[in-house]
Amino acid sequence: MDALNAKVDKNKAYTIVDAVKLVKETSNVKFDSSVEVHVKLGIDIKKSDQQIRSTVALPHGTGKSKTIAAFVGPNDEKIAKEAGADLVYGEDDIKKIKDTGKIDFEIAVATLEMMPKMAACAKILGPKGLMPSPKTETVGPDIKKIITALKKGKAAFKNDDTGNIHQVIGKVSFSEEQLKDNLQAFLDALLKAKPKSAKGTYIQALYLTSAMGPSIKLQISQ
């Protein structure tokens, strides 16, 4: 591990091309590790209009498929299933979630008609970041389009309580080109999501890393 750490100059900020190359070279685990980007943002987390919540269409996906639950009315059940929803839920399931607090999915999507009904389980889904929202494009009239986009690699990202963002952009097994494309797509989406009221430097620090691998500082252009 020390030999791998020695490959990364902690005082240097690397280009995307060099950082992607290094993140693959310094991964030393036996499984196909996720590659993550970590961002420190110059936002005021106390201000609601400076919270970051957006989506990015990663050209090559994340390498991990997430369980999608579609909350739909009877007319959309077949469409949701055919689009690739892992779970198709209705009003009875909303009640079950409210009563038991049990969740078997990682992403929730919904049709517009279901949103008022979903208010019943908002206290359970909301704190976990699972409540469908127009901001993350997980609510809309076209449930097929929403599910298809997620299956193709659309990912939602938001800042945590310290104003940082952590986003998976692929796996170590991805080619350098695939990781570079995904990283660039994420950075473009992040810049686009910059709040108008944010003052000073928006992206303060940027790091690329794999599981158990060293952090690689990235050059920032904004």
TARA-V168196 format. One line per field, one symbol per residue. ss: DSSP state (h for helix, s for strand, l for the rest). Layout:
ss->???
This chain:
ss->lhhhhhlllllllslhhhhhhhhhhllllllllssssssssllllllhhhllsssssllllllllllssssllhhhhhhhhhhlllssslhhhhhhhhhhllllllsssslhhhhhhhhhhhhhhhhhlllllhhhllslllhhhhhhhhhhlssssslllllssssssssllllhhhhhhhhhhhhhhhhhllllllllllsssssssslllllsssllll
